[in-house]
Amino acid sequence: MAAVPAIDALELARDLIRCDSVTPKDGGTLDRLQAALEGLGFRCTRLPFSEVGTPDIDNLYARLGTAAPHFCFAGHTDVVPVGNREGWSVDPFGAVIANGQLYGRGASDMKGAIACFTSAVARILKARGTLPGSVSLLITGDEEGPSINGTRKMLEWLAAQGEKIDACLVGEPTNPTKLGEMIKIGRRGSVTGRLRVIGAQGHVAYPHLADNPIPRLLRMLNGLTGRKLDDGTPHFQPSNLEVTTIDAGNPASNVIPAEVRATFNIRFNDLHSTKSLIGWAETVCAAVGGTYELKFEITGEAFLTPPGPLSALIASAVKERLGVEPELSTTGGTSDARFIKDYAPVAEFGGVGQTMHKVDEHMAVADIAALTDIYETILDRYFRG
């Protein structure tokens, strides 16, 4: 039996960060990761997907073993743009180590976690030789983008192949300020409404010859923002609706505009669904009347993986390695866990998210070592039953 190669999490993380993989580019990240996984014996399948009007995306599914139970790690190698490059103190893709920190776009979100999990698998294989089950990595290049040609389609492909995931850990940076603080066991849903109220342009001195759409829009928005959606639940914070823009596109002070637009977003807990919220918003606007258009974009439904074996497994590993009890939370934005929850129990635990999407994004070198230890403990305990 061939010796299992050791994989240094820090060095693999640096290799991945050096790849410019701003969505939808891959920049060689999947090639680098695939080479490391194939060296451990994984069967790797590239899953490129495309759809009209969206960028083509390459994805990677790697599995070791064929038997149950099947433990899956899900993540993404794509990153957000670097923003103001001159504001960075280092090369965003240089993977520089300074002051005990690994700097680079994707260090926190989430190339660091992918490297930690890969290294943890190598350790387990070196210690055990074989696993009584299967372990896999579901890695997309479309999490930071439209999320159309990534995880969702990969999961559909897995189901079509008859592959069943028994538990899934997503490596998003779940911890607000220090490693071990928080495990995500659910996420709020998100739906965006785009409202266009149509009137008739005219001179402000002759309002009877025009139709000002702005008062109608304001009444609609007052109806939407004036309702308290809920008080939250034991696992979710209260839902909230926020108006994000109002625009008449009118530079003149003596002209009534022909139309006005507004955008609002609702972040909601599991007391609601996109269907119920859309129906309510449509009723509010219809009560005001007039000519208008209201369109919606759905990001995802709220979901909860109730506290149970998976969250207890992760929490016990964190407690053993760090001596802290992590909070079980549903805070934050959306993640690809919103797709995975339809196929398997899912929870999220990764690094510290304080610098994700920011200039000088970084992850502590000590956290890379500790997160690798935690992932190793999770795998060890999972396959011990």
N, C-alpha and C positions, 0 to 999 in steps of 0.2 A: 504494500500500500504506500503510495507516494506521500511524502511529508507535506503537512499543511503549511503553506507559506504564511508567515506573520504579516499582518497589515497594520502599519502605523497610522492611526486615525489622523494625527496632525499632518503627516506628509500627504495622505490622500486628500484631506480637506484642502491643503495648499494646491495640489494638482488640479482639483475641481475648480477652485476659485480662479486660477490662472486662465481658465476657459471663459471667454466672453460669451455668455449664454443669456443675454438680454432677450426676453421673449420677442419673437418666436425663434431666435437663433439657438442652435445647440452648442456651437463653439467647440465641439469635441468632448464635452462632458460625458456623454453616454458611452463613447468609445473607451474613455479612461475607466469609467466605472465598470463597464462590461468586462474589460480585461482583468480587473481585480477579482470580479465575481467568478469568471470562468476559471481563474487560477485556483479558486476554492472548490470547483466542481459544479458550479451552478449551470443549469441549462438556460441560456439567454435567448430571448425572442424580442426582436425589434418590432414595434407596432406603430408604423407611420399612419397617420390619419389625415384626411383632408375633407373639406366641405366648401362648397361655393360661397364666396364672400368672407372666408376666414383663412388665416395663414395655415400652411401645411406644418404639421407638428410630428416630430419623432419621439417615440416613447420606448421604455425598456421594461420588460417583465422578465425577472430572473427567479428560477425556482430550483431548490435543492431538495431532492426526495420526491416521492410520489404518494406516500401514505398520509393518513390523518393521524394526529391533528395537524392542521396547517396554520402556521403563524405568519402573518404578512406584515411587512413594514412598508408604509406608503410615504412617498415624498416627491419633491420636485427639484429639478436641477436648473430650471429657468429662474431668472432674477429680474428685478425691476431695473430701469435705467439708473445710471449713476447720478443723474441730476447735475448739479454744478460741479463739474470735474475740478475746477480750480479751487473749490472749497475743500477738497480732500487733501489731507496731509501726506497721503501716500498714493501710489498707483492703485486705483480701485480693483485692478486685476493682477496686482503684483504679489498678493498673498504674503505681505510683509509681517514679520513678527517683531513687535516692539512693546516694551513695558509689560510683558506677560500677556499680550493680546495678539490674536491673529486678525489682521485687518484685511478687508476685501468685500466686494459686493457678493452676497450670498453666504458670508461666514456664519451669520446667525440664522438666516432664512434662505435655504436650510441645507446648504452643502456640508456644513459642519456636522449636523446630525446624521446625514447619509453616511459620511465617513466613519462616524462613531459606531453606527449599527454594523457596517461592513466589517470593521475591526472586531466588534464583539462576536460576530458569527465566526470569524477566523479563530478567535480564542476558544470558543465552545468546541469547534471541530478539532482543534489541536488537543483539547483536554479529553474529548469523548471519542473521537474518531468518526462516529456516526450519530445520527439523531433518530429517536423513535417517532418520526413524523416528518413534516416538511416545513421549510422556512423559505420565504420568498420576499422579493423587493418589487414593488409596483411604483415605478419612477416615471413621472411625466415631465414634459417640457412646456406644459400649457396651464400651469396653476396661476401664474401671475398675469396671464392674458385672458382671452375670452372664456377659457375652460370649456371649450366645445370639443376639441380634438385630442383631449387628454384622458384624465382618469375615468370619466364617465364612459367613454367608448372602450377603454381598456377593460373595465369591469364587464361590459356587455360581451366583449370578446371572450373573457374568462368563462362567463356563464355558458356561452355557446360551446366552449370546449369541454364543458362538464367539470370545470375546476371550482371547488368550493373553499372559501376562506373561513376558518373557524374563529379567528380573532385577528384584529388589525390594530396596529399602533402607527399613528401618523407623527412624523418627527417635527411638527411645527414648533417654533420657539414659544412655548406656552408660559414661561416664567417671566413675571413683570420686572423683577430687579435682581433676583439671585436664583441659582439653580436649586430646584427642589421645592419651590413655592407652590406650584400649581399644575394640576392635571386637568385637561379639558375633557369633559364627558358629554358635551353637547354644544350646540351653537344656536344663536338666534337666527331666525329667517330674515330675509331682506327682499323688499320689493320697491321698485322706483316707479313713481307716477310722473308722467309728462303731460301737463295741462296747457292747452291752447284755447284762449277765449277770443272769439271773433266779433268785432264790431264794425263801425264805418268811420273812416277818417273824416275830419272836418275842422273848421276854425273854432277855437275855444270861445270866441265871442258869439258864435251861432250854434250852441250845443243842440238845439232842436233839429238842426240839419245833419247831425252826426249821431253816432252811437258809441259811447265810451265803454270799452270792454273792461277797463280797470276796476271800477266798483264791483262788477259781477265777479271778477277774479278774486277780489279781496273778500267778498262774502263767502265764496267757495273755500278759500283758504282758512277763513275764520271758522267755518264749520268743521274743517278737517283738523285744525290745530286746537280747537276748543274742547275736544273730547279727550278725557283721560282714558287711555286704552285699557289699562289694568294696573294692579298694584304689584305685579310680579308673582312669582311662585317660589316654592322652597328651593328650586334649583336655577331659576331665571330671574334676572332683574326686570323691572317694568318695561313694557314695550314703549317705543317712542316714535313719533312722526316729526321729521324736521324738514322745513322748507329750505332748499339749498340755493335756489336762484329765482329771481323775478326779473323779467326783461321785456320791455316794450320796444326796444331798439329805436327810440325816438329822441333825437338830439334837439328838437325844437320845443320851446316853451309855449308856443301859441297854437299848437296842433294837437288835436285829439287823435291818438293812434288808432290804426285799423285793427290791431290785435295786440295781445299781450300773452306772454308765456311764463310758466312757472314749473319748477321741478321740485318734487319732494320725495323723501325716502322714508320708509317705515322699517325699523328693526323690531322684530316681534318675537315673543316667546311662544311656547307650545299651547297657549290658550287660543291661539289664532292660526289661521291658514292663509295662504295667499288668496284663495278663493273668497274667503269671508271678508278679508280686508279690501279686496278689489270691489266686491259687491257693495260694501259700506261706502267707499269713496265715490263710487258711481252714483249712489243714492243721494249723497250730500250735494254733489254737483248738479244732479238733475233737479233737485229741489230749488236751486237758484234759477235755473232755466237759461234761455238764450242759446245762441249758437256757440258750440265749443267742441273740442276734441280732447279725449282723455285716453292715453295709451300707457301700458304698463310693461316693465321689464322685470322679470322674476329671476333673482339670483339663487334663491334656495329656500326651502321650508325649514322651520325650526325643528330641531330633533334633540332627543336626549337618550343616551345609553345609561339606564339607571345604574346606580352604584351596585357593583356585583363583582364577579370573579376577575374580570379584566382590570377594572380600576383598582381593586384590592391588590392584584398582582403587581401593578406598577407602583402603587403606594408603598408596598412592603419592600420592594427593591430600593426605592428612594430612601426609605427609613433605614434600611440596613447600611447603605453606602454613605448617606449624609447625616443620618441621625435626626431628620426632620419629618414632620407629617405634612404632606402636600394637601392643599385645598382642592376640592373637587369643584370645578367651575364651568360656567358656560359663557363667560364674558368674551369680548373681542369681536372681530369681524367674522367673515365666512372662511371656510377652508374646504379642501376636497373631501373632508370627512362627510360633508353633506351628501355626496354621492355614495360613499362606501357604506353608510349606515343602512342602505337598502339591501346590502349583501352580507353583512357580518357585524357583530359587535365591534365598536370602534372607540378608541380613546386617543388622545393626543398628548404627547410629552416630548419636549425637546429642550433646546437651550434657552437663553435669556433673550427676550425680544426687545430690549430697551433701545437698541440701535438699528433694528431692522428697517429697511427702506430709507435710512438716513445716510448723510455724508459720514465717512469714516466708520461704516458698519464694522463691527468686530465681535469676536467671541474669545473669551478668556482661554488661554492654553490649559489652565487647570480645569476649566469646565469641560473641555474636550476629553481630557483624561477621565474625569468623574462621570460624564455622560456615557462614555464607553463602558465603564464599570457597571453603571446602572443597567444599560441594555444587556450586558452579559448576564447579570443576575436575573433579569426578566426572562431571558431565553432559558437559562439553567432551570429556573423554577417552573416555567411553563412545561418544559419537556420532562420534568420529573413528575408532572401530573398534580 
